[in-house]
Amino acid sequence: MKSTDILLSIRKIVRTVHLESKRIDKRFGVSIPQLLCLGFLQSQPEFRATPKQIKLFLQLNASTVTGILQRLTAKGLVHKIDNPADKRAPFITLSVSGERLLNNSPELIHEKIARKLENMTPEKVDELRKALELIERLMEVNDSEDENEIGPLYV
């Protein structure tokens, strides 16, 4: 395989994710990170979490998560409620409208991939993980989100 073949494969993956994001936004009025946030809340006890828990789950910085939560709140998909243990960190809770949206949303690409990965041998999954880590290193991907340079993606 030539290097251009690898680059074209990466381009196809990026384009597929981008098109899915546009499709979800057009159909449901939310971005994929917003939908992931709603799904996370749905999986939590009492359908609630702190902004910090959401930040850790989404692996985004605090200001990006704040924007996501503001948009979800404005759409009535989540509510802020007081946290008696910490007044500075309210709970974010899934609203009935948020749950309804989730119940009507399609399976996302990452959910399809996760299901298929579960059917692969551990050796194949490890091989894929190592290949993706190599691509990340080649692309000089880091774990910190630098919004000052490019702005938050799909918020």
Secondary structure, 3 states (H helix, E strand, C coil): CCHHHHHHHHHHHHHHHHHHHHHHHHHHCCCHHHHHHHHHHHHCHHHEECHHHHHHHHCCCHHHHHHHHHHHHHCCCEEEECCCCCCCCCEEEECHHHHHHHHHCCCCHHHHHHHHHHCCCHHHHHHHHHHHHHHHHHCCCCCCCCHHHHCCCCC
